[in-house]
Amino acid sequence: MRTFAYCRVSTTEQNTDNQVLQLKTAGYDIPAHRIVAEQVSASIPATERDGFKSLLNKLESGDALIVTKLDRLGRNVVDVITTITHLQNLGVKVISLDLGNTDLTTAAGQLQLNVLAAVAQFERTRLIERTNDGLTRAKAEGKVLGRKPLSKAQIASIQALKAEGKSQSQVVTKTGLSLSTIKRNWNL
């Protein structure tokens, strides 16, 4: 059995050194050529990340993939479960250090994943309920929700600067409005 590791950080200001150290501390002596490290946002699904895709090309049935935390494998619970299921179908064991070195492709590992998925879904549902309760309360109190509309003078200013040939960035500087506001009002 060959052992691989996948280490990921979200920003270029971070590095994967701590994850590699955690793997060594946990007793895994993984050769450097079997450690895939990348700096990529968690918002990108695992199977769309260049480093992870190259890792998938190296893995064979009987191999093991170690991660320090489950969230390294996906952007949300659905992505994590999809990724683990894909790896399981390839015959690859998936071990996450933060879950006590449990092989997530076994029955016990699948149970842990299903419990985590249920908790995550519960949290998502509760968040939606709290948000809707807050919106209802704000509306009942007469609060105006959403973006504050621009005044006619602000819109005219944007259009005048555009007519002068100013770029959107230059209009941001001149007006003090955000770029997204300028973009929304650019082609009126």
C-alpha positions as CSV (number, residue, x, y, z in Angstrom):
1,M,0.0,0.0,0.0
2,R,1.3,3.4,-1.0
3,T,0.5,6.4,1.2
4,F,-0.2,9.9,-0.2
5,A,-1.0,13.2,1.5
6,Y,-3.1,16.1,0.3
7,C,-2.3,19.4,2.0
8,R,-4.2,22.6,1.0
9,V,-4.2,26.2,2.2
10,S,-6.5,29.0,0.9
11,T,-4.2,31.9,0.4
12,T,-0.7,32.6,-0.9
13,E,0.1,34.1,2.6
14,Q,-0.2,30.6,4.0
15,N,1.8,27.5,3.5
16,T,1.3,23.8,4.1
17,D,4.3,23.3,6.3
18,N,2.2,22.8,9.5
19,Q,0.1,20.2,7.7
20,V,3.2,18.2,6.7
21,L,4.5,18.5,10.3
22,Q,1.1,17.2,11.6
23,L,1.4,14.2,9.3
24,K,4.9,13.4,10.6
25,T,3.8,13.9,14.2
26,A,1.0,11.5,13.7
27,G,3.5,8.9,12.5
28,Y,3.2,9.1,8.8
29,D,6.5,9.1,6.9
30,I,5.3,10.1,3.5
31,P,7.9,10.7,0.8
32,A,7.9,14.2,-0.6
33,H,6.9,13.1,-4.1
34,R,3.7,11.6,-2.6
35,I,2.7,14.8,-0.8
36,V,0.5,17.1,-2.9
37,A,0.4,20.6,-1.6
38,E,-1.5,23.5,-3.1
39,Q,-2.7,27.0,-2.4
40,V,-6.3,27.2,-3.7
41,S,-9.5,28.5,-2.3
42,A,-11.8,26.1,-0.5
43,S,-14.7,27.5,-2.7
44,I,-13.3,25.4,-5.6
45,P,-14.5,21.8,-5.6
46,A,-11.7,19.3,-5.0
47,T,-12.0,17.7,-8.4
48,E,-11.5,21.1,-10.1
49,R,-8.2,21.8,-8.3
50,D,-5.1,21.3,-10.3
51,G,-3.1,19.7,-7.5
52,F,-5.9,17.4,-6.5
53,K,-6.5,16.4,-10.1
54,S,-2.9,15.4,-10.5
55,L,-3.2,13.4,-7.2
56,L,-6.2,11.5,-8.6
57,N,-4.0,10.5,-11.6
58,K,-1.4,9.0,-9.3
59,L,-3.7,7.1,-6.9
60,E,-4.4,3.4,-7.5
61,S,-6.6,0.8,-5.7
62,G,-5.1,-0.1,-2.4
63,D,-3.5,3.3,-1.8
64,A,-4.2,5.5,1.2
65,L,-4.8,9.3,1.1
66,I,-4.1,11.1,4.4
67,V,-5.4,14.6,5.2
68,T,-5.0,16.6,8.4
69,K,-8.6,17.9,8.3
70,L,-11.7,16.8,6.5
71,D,-12.2,20.3,5.1
72,R,-9.0,20.0,3.0
73,L,-11.0,17.6,0.7
74,G,-13.9,19.9,-0.1
75,R,-15.7,23.2,0.1
76,N,-18.7,21.8,1.9
77,V,-20.1,18.5,3.3
78,V,-21.6,17.5,-0.1
79,D,-18.3,18.1,-1.9
80,V,-16.4,16.2,0.8
81,I,-18.7,13.2,0.7
82,T,-18.6,13.2,-3.1
83,T,-14.8,13.3,-3.1
84,I,-14.5,10.5,-0.6
85,T,-17.1,8.4,-2.5
86,H,-15.1,8.9,-5.7
87,L,-11.9,7.9,-3.9
88,Q,-13.6,4.9,-2.3
89,N,-14.8,3.8,-5.8
90,L,-11.1,3.9,-6.9
91,G,-10.3,1.6,-4.0
92,V,-8.4,4.3,-2.1
93,K,-8.6,4.6,1.7
94,V,-9.2,8.1,3.0
95,I,-7.8,8.9,6.5
96,S,-8.4,12.2,8.2
97,L,-6.2,13.0,11.2
98,D,-8.8,15.3,12.8
99,L,-11.3,12.3,13.0
100,G,-8.9,10.1,14.9
101,N,-7.2,8.5,11.9
102,T,-10.5,6.9,10.9
103,D,-10.6,5.4,7.4
104,L,-13.6,7.3,6.0
105,T,-14.2,4.6,3.4
106,T,-15.1,2.0,6.0
107,A,-18.5,1.5,7.6
108,A,-17.4,3.4,10.7
109,G,-16.0,6.2,8.6
110,Q,-19.2,6.4,6.6
111,L,-21.2,6.7,9.8
112,Q,-19.0,9.6,10.9
113,L,-19.5,11.3,7.6
114,N,-23.2,10.8,7.7
115,V,-23.4,12.3,11.2
116,L,-21.3,15.3,10.1
117,A,-23.5,15.7,7.0
118,A,-26.7,15.7,9.2
119,V,-25.2,18.2,11.6
120,A,-24.1,20.5,8.7
121,Q,-27.6,20.3,7.2
122,F,-29.1,21.1,10.6
123,E,-26.9,24.1,10.9
124,R,-27.7,25.3,7.4
125,T,-31.4,25.0,8.1
126,R,-31.1,26.8,11.4
127,L,-29.2,29.6,9.7
128,I,-31.9,30.0,7.1
129,E,-34.5,30.1,9.8
130,R,-32.7,32.7,11.9
131,T,-32.1,34.8,8.8
132,N,-35.8,34.6,7.8
133,D,-36.9,35.5,11.4
134,G,-34.6,38.5,11.3
135,L,-35.9,39.7,8.0
136,T,-39.5,39.3,9.1
137,R,-38.8,41.2,12.3
138,A,-37.0,44.0,10.4
139,K,-39.9,44.3,7.9
140,A,-42.4,44.4,10.8
141,E,-40.3,47.2,12.4
142,G,-40.5,49.2,9.1
143,K,-36.8,48.9,8.3
144,V,-35.9,49.2,4.6
145,L,-34.0,46.2,3.5
146,G,-31.5,45.9,0.7
147,R,-29.1,48.4,-0.9
148,K,-29.7,52.0,-0.4
149,P,-30.6,53.4,-3.8
150,L,-28.3,55.9,-5.4
151,S,-29.6,59.4,-5.8
152,K,-30.3,60.8,-9.3
153,A,-27.2,63.1,-8.8
154,Q,-25.0,60.1,-8.1
155,I,-26.2,58.2,-11.1
156,A,-25.7,61.4,-13.2
157,S,-22.2,61.7,-11.9
158,I,-21.4,58.2,-12.9
159,Q,-22.8,58.6,-16.3
160,A,-21.0,62.0,-16.8
161,L,-17.6,60.5,-15.8
162,K,-18.2,57.6,-18.1
163,A,-19.0,60.0,-21.0
164,E,-15.7,61.7,-20.3
165,G,-14.0,58.4,-21.0
166,K,-13.1,57.6,-17.4
167,S,-12.7,53.9,-16.5
168,Q,-14.8,52.3,-13.8
169,S,-11.8,52.3,-11.5
170,Q,-11.3,56.1,-12.1
171,V,-15.0,56.7,-11.4
172,V,-14.6,54.8,-8.1
173,T,-11.8,57.1,-7.1
174,K,-13.7,60.2,-8.1
175,T,-17.1,59.3,-6.5
176,G,-16.0,57.3,-3.5
177,L,-18.6,54.7,-4.5
178,S,-17.7,51.0,-4.6
179,L,-16.7,49.3,-7.8
180,S,-19.8,47.0,-7.6
181,T,-22.1,50.0,-7.3
182,I,-20.4,51.6,-10.3
183,K,-20.7,48.4,-12.3
184,R,-24.4,48.2,-11.5
185,N,-25.0,51.7,-12.7
186,W,-22.6,51.8,-15.6
187,N,-24.9,50.9,-18.5
188,L,-28.1,52.7,-17.6
